[in-house]
């Protein structure tokens, strides 16, 4: 069984007994790597050990560049030891610079989202559930066709006409099925006058239902809430990036479908809506 802490202990022993590092240096390495062990994701994928340090990067995003650089240096030394001294194949995710936009919208609190869902009609309820439950852009929701929906997955056409598959939680599938039975859409899930509802029309419904509860919010905030709440509940950032259709975390995972049941289970366990509807 993989154990990152054992690798760290072996590395610290090597520094102390083989490299003869000073006790103060050993303590510095230990503190940094113990923090890594607490938050990093460490797993095997395709015969290669994956060390996802992105949670550590996010945790330290407001620290001074010098502090972050020192921590990254210690992690790189650990990885080098594993590769050169132990012959282990290690791939590090999140080792590059992570930029956090200053204008990033604030996520909406989960309890507020649940309150809005309770006081919305069936169309508003489904719109909010899909934006939050799947992390969709409003344009992706507007163009969502019935043929893109299956019992377990939704195929989404994102920016640049790139497609991705997002796991569909069972309770969301039931909501969609009930909505289709009531509204009888022909081609698109959300239609008006036999045409796909425009993004502006969906945004109007969204804004109206939130405004009734005295909350000023945008559809994009639900997308941000989706990512924030998943990460807070332990989902791997590489998986969340893939679900959102982002390309910033790992270039080889750009717009790819989540194919493994492991990823599906982690997604289902992490998302608050799924947890609350078990």
N, C-alpha and C positions, 0 to 999 in steps of 0.2 A: 504493500500500500504506500502511495506517495506521501511523503512527510517533509514539508519545506523546513520545519524547525530542525529536523535531524540533519538536513543539508547545511543549515546555518551553523549548528553546533560543530559539525565536522570542519567547516571552514574556519571557525574561530579557533579550534584546536590547532589547525594547520598554521594560522597566523602566529599563534603563541609559541608553539613548540618547534615548528620548522622554520618559519620566517623570523622568529624572535622579535615580534612587535612589542612595543612598550605597553605596559598595562593600561595606560590612559587611552591608547589607540584601540586596544581590544574593547574597552568599555564603549568607546564611540561607535565602533562597528556593531557591537552587540545591541546597543540602543536603537540604531537605525534598522538593523535587520530584524529585530524583534517586532518593530512597528510594521515592517513589511510582512512578516509572518501573520500578523493579526488581520490584515485587510486584503492582501493579494489573493488572486485566484491562481491555483497551481494544479495543473491537470495534464493528462496525456491526450494528444490528438495526432493520429496518423504516425505513431511510433516516435513522436517528438514531445518532449516536455515543454509545456507552455507556461510561462511565468507572466501573468497579466498584472503589471504594477500600476495600471490606470487608477484603481481606487486610492492608492497611496498618493498619486499625483494630484488627484482631485482633493484629497484631504489636505494637501500642503499647498494648494494653489495660491493662497494668500501669503505664504511665507516669502522671505527674502530669496532672491535668486541664488545667493551664495549658499544658503541653507539647503535649497533644493538640489543644487549642484553637488554638494557634499553627500547627500543621500543617494543620488544617482551614481556617484562614483563608487560608493560602498556596494551598491547593488551590482554594478558592472564587474567589480572585483569578485563578488560571489559567483556570478555567472561564468567569468573567466576560469575560476577555480574548478567549477563543475565540468566545464568543457575540456580544459587542458589537463587537470589532475585526475579526473574521474572518467573522462571520455564520454560524458553525457551530452546528448544533443538537446540544446535548450534554445527556445525561441522566446524573446522578450517582447511583450506587447505594452505599449504606452511609454516607451523609452524616448520618444521624440517630444518636441516642445508641444505643450497643450495650451492653446490660446482660449481664454474665456471672454467672449464679447461683452463689452461694458453695457450694451443695450439688451442683454438677454432678458426676456420677459420673466416675471416672477411666476412660479407655479401656483396654482390654486389649491388651497388646502383640501385634503380628501374629504373632511367632514362637510365642507361647503358644497363640493361636487355632489355628494350623496343627498344633501338637502335639496339642491336644485332638481335632481332626478326625481325626488319624491313629489315635487309640485309641478312637474311638466306633463304635457299631453304625450300621447304615444309617439308622435313624429319627433317632437322635441327631445323626448327621452332617448330615442334611438340615435338621433344625431349626436347628442352629448355622449352617449355610451360608446359610440364608435370612434369619436374623436379622442376620447380619453382611453378607452379600452384597447385601441389599436395604434394610437399615436399618429393618426392620419393628418395630412395637410387638408385644408378645406377644399382645395382644388381636386385632391384625390378622392374625397368623399363625393364631390359633385359628379365626378366621371365614373363612379363605381357602377359597373354593370351587373345584372343578375347572373350572367354567365361567369363572372369572376368569383362568385361565392360558392364554396362547397361546405360540407359539414364541418370540416376541420381546418380549412385554410381560406384566406381571402387573397386573391392576387391583385396587387395594387400597381397602377401605372403612375409612376412618379415623375420627377423632373427629367427632362430629356428623353421622355418616353421609356425610361428604364423601369422594368417590372421587378417586383419583389413579392415574396409570399410571407404572410403574417399568420401565425397560429390564431385560430378562431375559438375562443373559449365557448364551451357548450351553452352556457346561459345566454351568451350573445347571439349564438346561432338561433336559439329558440325565440329571442326577441325579433330577430330579422324575419324568421318564418311567420310569426304572428303578424308582423307589420305587412308582409307581402300578402297574406290572406285577407287582411282588412282593406288595403289600398289597391291591390292588384296592379302594380306597375308592370309596364310592358318590356322595357329594355333596361332602363336604369333603376337603381334602387329608389332614388328620390327623383320624382318627376312632377312637372307642372305643365298642364296642357299638352300632355304626351311628349314632352321634351325633358331632357335632363335639367334639373333645377340648377340655376347658375350659382356660382360661389357667393355672389352678393345676396341672393335670396336665402340661402342657408345661413349666411352670416346674420341676416336680419332676424331670422327665427331664434338663432343662438343668443344674440344680443338682447332680444325682447324678453326671453325667459329669465336670463340672468338679471336684467334690469328690474323685473318684477320683485326680485328678492333683494334689491338694493345693492347689487354687485356689478361693478364695471369690469368686464372681462372680454378677452378676445379668443377666438377659436385656437389660435396658435399657443395660447397659454395652456390649453388642455394637452396639446402635443408635448409641451415642455413638462407639464405635470406627469404625463405618462413616463417620460424618461427619468425624471427626478425620483418619482416614487418607486420605480423598478430598481434603480440603483440603490436607493435607501433600503430596500428590502433584500439586497444581496445579489441582484442579477449582474452578470458579467457585462462590463461596458462594451466589449466587442459585440456581444449579442444585441444589446440595446441599440448600438450604432447601426447594426444590420437591419433591425426591425424598423428603424426610422428612415432607412435608405441613405444614410450618411456615408461618406468615403474617408472621413478624417482619422479613423483609428487604425485600420489595417487595410492596405491597398488591395490585398488579395481577397478581401471579403466585401468588396464594393458591390452593392446591389445583388448579393447572392441570397438564395432561399435558405431558410433554416431547415436543414434536412434531417437532423438527428433527433430522436425522441428525447435524448438527454436535454437538448436545448429547449425543446417544447415543454418538458416537465419543469425546468428551471424558470421558464417564463410564466407558466401557470402558477407555480408556487409563489412567485415574487409579486405579481400584480395584485394590488389591493382589491379590485373589483372581483377578481376570481376567488380570492381568499374569502371574501364576505358572502359569496354566493354558493359556497360549497354546501 
